[in-house]
Amino acid sequence: MPSEPTREAITGLAETPVGTNASRPVVTLHNVGKTFSNGTVALDDLNLAVRAGEFVSLLGPSGCGKSTALKIIAGLGNPSTGGIDWPSEQVASDHRHDISFVFQEPTLMPWATVFGNVHLPLRLKGISKAAARTDVEKALTNVGLEGFADAYPRELSGGMKMRVSIARALVTRPSLLLMDEPFAALDEINRFKLNNDILSLWQSLGWTVIFVTHSVFESVYLSNRIIVMAARPGRVYREIEIDAPYPRDEEFRTSARYAEYCREVSHALQEAMKVDSGTAQ
Amino acid sequence: MKKIRSANIAGSTGADPQELARARAAAREKIGRYVVPFVILAIAIFLWDRIVVWNDIPHYILPRPGLVAKTLVTDWAILSESLVNTLKITFGALAVATIGGAGLAILFTQSKWIEISLFPFAVILQVTPVIAIAPLIFIYVDSTAVALLICAWIVAFFPILSNTTLGLNSADHNLHDLFRLYGANRWQVLWRLLLPAAMPYFLGGLKIAGGLALIGAIVAEFTAGSAGSGSGLAFRILEAGYRLNIPRMFAALILISATGIVIFMSLSLLSHLMLRKWHESATRRER
C-alpha cells in the first residue's frame, strides 16, 4: 500500500505487476469499430491505450458502446474493423488467462456454493478443490466473506453476491480486471463500500482496471482517467485525468476537488449527449 | 441466513397477535393437508358402499368396496404377477425415456443441425396417439415385451426431451461468457454449466414422464391383450371384463392408480432432494 501519494501513485503507475513495464500500455485499441448484423454501429473508430496499473473508467450514456468495447477487450466479441494490441503481454498466444471479468449481475451459479463459484476459474484450468483451497479462501478473505464458503448464492444479499463475483474475478490473480457496471444494481451504501474495497484491492494487488459505469460520481471517485463516450456511433468524446492522490476515502468524496471534477465530468457527459442527439437525427 | 434467523426469532417471541394467528393457521393447514384428503376418501368409500346397499346393486354391476378389498387379497397371486409385469414395462420405458430424452437433448445442444433434423420426428411421435401406432408395432416387433416397451417409451420420452432441451438452452448468457473467458472446453461447459442449469427442467419433465410411462404401458397392454398375449394389469382388466368379474376389474384398477401415485410421489421426492439446496421451487421462504 502506498503510504504517501507520490507522482507515481497519482497516476497509479507505482502499483504495477512485477515484470511489466509501467510505461508501456497493457492493451491498445486501434480504430476499433463494431457494426452489428442489424446495421447498428456500436463503436466507430475507438482509440484507447490503457497503461499498466491504471484505473480507467469508460463513462457514457447507454448505447455508447462501452460494454461492447469491454467485451471486445475480453475477447468475447471481435471488432469489425481495427485491432487490439497486447504489447506488454508475454502470453501473446492467449492473453485471456490474464483477464477477469465482473458483470453487472453477480452471475453466480445458483447450484454451487460460494466456494464452488469462486473455485470455478481455477477448476476450469484443471486445479482440484484441494489444490485451490488456499487461493479460494484468500480471495474470499479479500472481499470480506470468510466463513461464507459453504453458503449458496440465494442465501446472500445483493452486495454479498457481488463480493463473491469479485472474489471469483481475483482468484486467478489477473493483471487486467474488466468491470461492466458492477455496482449499478446495488444500493448506495453497498456501492460506496464496494467502491472503497475495489480501490484498496486495486492498490494492493496491482491490477489494471477498466471500469464501465454510467455514474459520474463513481467514475471520479475511482479512476485515474475517465473516458467520456458519446453514442450513436459509440466513440471517445473526451478524456479527463483525475489528478487526485490515492488512497481515496470519504474525505475525498466530500472534498471540493471531488465536486469540481464531478462538475467537469458531468459537463463533458452532457456535451457528449448533446452531440449524440445532434447527429442522431 | 443470519437475516432469516433473526426474523424467525422476532416471530416466535410473539409480540404480534396477527402473526401468531397466521402461524397457528399455517400449523393447522400443515396437518389438514394430510388428514383431510383421507377423511374425504373414507367418506366417499362409505357412500359408495351405502349406494350399493340402498339400491340393491348386484356385485357384477358394482361391487361393494369390501368385496373389492377381499378380491385384492384372494386374487393377489394373479394380480401381483401382473403388477410386476406392468411395473417392469413402466420402469423400463421410463429408464429408456430418461436416457434417450436427456441424451437426445444434449445432442441437440451440441449441434443445431441435429436438432433441426430430428426434432420434427420427436414431435410426430408425440402428437400421434400411441394407441394408433401400437398395432403396427406389434406386427413388426416379435417380442411382446419389447413392443410394450417401445409403446410406453414413445409416450414418456417427449416431456423429458423438450424440458431438458429448454433447460439446456436456459443457462445464463453471462455465465456462458464467463466459461468462454476462462477457456472452458465443450465438455466443461456441458458438465459444469448446461447440465446443472437444466436439472430443474429435466426433473419437471421426469415427473410428467413417470405418469406417462405407466399410461403408455397400460395402453400398449390393452392393444397387446386384445391380440391375445400379455399378462399385465391392463390384460387382467380386459380378461376380468369378459368374465364379468367386476370386483377384480376394480382391484386391478386400484393397483394401477396406486402405482401411479407412488411413481409421482417418488419422483417429487427425488426432485425435492436434488434441488432443495439451491432452486427456488424447492426452498421455503420466510415471510
Interface residues (C-beta under 8 A of the other chain):
Chain A: K71 A74 G75 L76 D94 R96 H97 I99 S100 F101 F103 E105 T107 M109 P110 W111 A112 L120 P121 R123 L124 K125 A151 Y152 P153 R154 E155 S157 T172
Chain B: M1 K3 I4 D172 N174 L175 D177 L178 F179 R180 L181 Y182 G183 A184 Q188 R192 L193 P196 A197 M199 K277 W278 H279 E280 T283
